[in-house]
Amino acid sequence: MATKEKRDTTEPGPAWRAWGRALLGGAVMAVALGTGNALGEALVRALDLDGYPAQLLPAALVSALAVPVVLALRTGRPGSGRPLGLGTPASAAHGFARGLAVTTACAALVLGGGTAAGWVRWSGPDPAALVSFLAGNALVAVLLEALPEETTLRGYAWASLRDRFGGLLSALGTTLVFLLVPAASTVVQAGVAQAVGVDAPPMGLAPAGQDPVAYPVLLSVFGLTLIAARTAPGRAPLWAAIGTHVAFLSVNRVVFEGGRRDAGWSAHVSPVHAAILELGYLAATAAVFTGARLLASRGRAPASGPRTAVSGPRVRAAAAWLRPVLPSGPRATASGGRRVQPSAATTYSVGVWAGGGSGLVPPVRVLSRASAPLPGAGSRGRPGAAVRRTPGTRRR
């Protein structure tokens, strides 16, 4: 009696559960951001802090509230699929530097082009003040925004969706949750601020002073860029997204807000040109990370071709022809080699582009007609042996 083949992958859970976990990651970030800002302001007043410590305390509270929660949620799941991507401490610095370097280089290239076109006029730099601002801003940006947001969103939310869906849907879903976090955090901050007796910013979809249309567009492009950094090859990929996040905040605060923040350097740019330059260097950053992922996928393709059950010229020819479009891993099909996975080439191409690799298509094994068992084979005599009869002989 034939036995059913055992699956080599864990059956994914229902779609609603994946979306629920993704929204839970966004909720953790919104609660941590709103609560940390409100409680931080109350503690700053109670401790009579000023200057840089007054910025650092709320930022530290946000990370302290968000990061341990999502780490516990992910590690507490039995059989959870993809890791958050934090990697080892040794690889974290390498990933952070990679994200920082790629984003800064793309920003320099695009802003340099804008300067050559006459869109950007720079002030005289103050190197000491610039270095001091960048160092202090980096720590606040990591604790207040980059580390908690990437851990909850591009870490927990993206991994929860990616366990169930393909790369493209997971990227879009994570970005949608990212768009909901700022508005939800203002609601949380308003409630906590009222409880502790401090002022809170007005509630809304965009922060005060931001255009309600341009802000979601910029946030969407930024979120997709962070997904590209998160899914790029390399160790500790989540730290690459954290480095990209910090670089984006640092560049924008120096270039477009440097005068107001006493950053030691600033630029004068019209609002229209500023939007074009921001979107331009984010798109360039995403292109670099996506290109790196595509190159890594192509580099692994020759070593992961399909393996056949039997040898022979016809089977080897079929395997060579299907090698560029089929994922790896032996799994027999019930089609006897006449037909493989429907739309395998299209699905595999989409999976590579969206960061899913061959995970979107179940691995299959090509079987030729020659490898199909003959009727009655194995019923008598040696298992799998066929009874050969010559013409003219009669069965006794």
C-alpha positions, 0 to 999 in steps of 0.5 A: 500500500502506498503511503502519503509523503510526509511534508518537509515544511510546517503548515502555515497558520491561517491568514487572520492570525498572521495579520493579527500578529502584524497588527500586534507588532504595530500596537506594541510600537504605538503604545511604547511610543505614546507612553514613552513620550508622555511618561518621559516628559513627566519624568523630565519635569520631576527630575528637572532635566534639561538639554540632551538628557531631556531628549535621551530619557523619553527615547530610552523609555520607548526602547525599554517598553517596545523591544523586550515585548516583541522579543518575548512574543517572537521567542515564545512562539513554538516553531516560529518561522523566521527570526527577527534578524538581529543576529549576533552582537558581533554581526550587529555592528557590521549590519548597522554600518552597512545600512548607514553606509549605503543610505549615506552614500545614496543621499550624498549622490542625490544631494550632490546632483541637486546642488549641481542643478542649483536646487540646494544652497549650503551654509558654511559648515562648523565641523565640531558642532556637526560631529557633536550633533551627529553623535548625539542625534544618532543615540536618540534616533536609535533609542526613540525610533530606529531600534524600537520601530525596526524590531516591532515592524520590520522585525516582528510584524514582517516576520509574522506576515512572511511566515504566511505570505509571499515577500511582496504582500509581506512588504506592503502589509508591514508598510501599511502597519507602519503608516498606522503607528504615528496616528495610534501613538498620538491617541495613546500619548494623549491618554497617558499625558492626561493621566500624568498631567502633561501636555500632549500633541494633537491627535491626527494621521500626520504630526503637527506641521507635516502635510497630511498628503505628502507625509503618508507618501514619504512614510510609504517610500521610507517603509519600503526602503527599510524593507529592502534593507531588511531583506538584503543579504548579509548577517544581522539584516535587521541592523541594516534596516536600523542603520538605514533608519538612523542615516535617513533621520540624520541626513534630513535633520542636518540638511533640511532642519540643520539651522533650527537644530543647531546642527553645524551645517544646513541647506536651503531647499524649496519644499518641492525640491526637498520632496524630490531629493528625499524620495530620490535618495530613498529610491536609490537606497532601495535599489541598491539593497534590492540589487544586492538581493537579486545578485545573491539570488542569482549567485545561489541559483546554479547550486540549487537546481532540481535533483532527479530521481533517476539518471538518463539522457531525457531526465538530465535534459529536462533537469537542465532546461528547468534548472533556471525556474525550479527551486531546490529540494526533492519532492515527488509529484503525482503527475509522473513528470508530464506536468510540474508546478503550475506557473512555477517560472512566474511564481519563482521570479516574483518570489526572487524579486520580492525577497521570497526566493524559492519559498513561494513555490513548493520544491518539486522533483521531475520524474520522467516516464521512464522512472514511473513504476510498471504495473504490478512491479514489486508484487512478486519477487524482488521489490521494484523488479519488473517481469520481462517476457520475450515474444512468443512465450506463454505464462504458465 
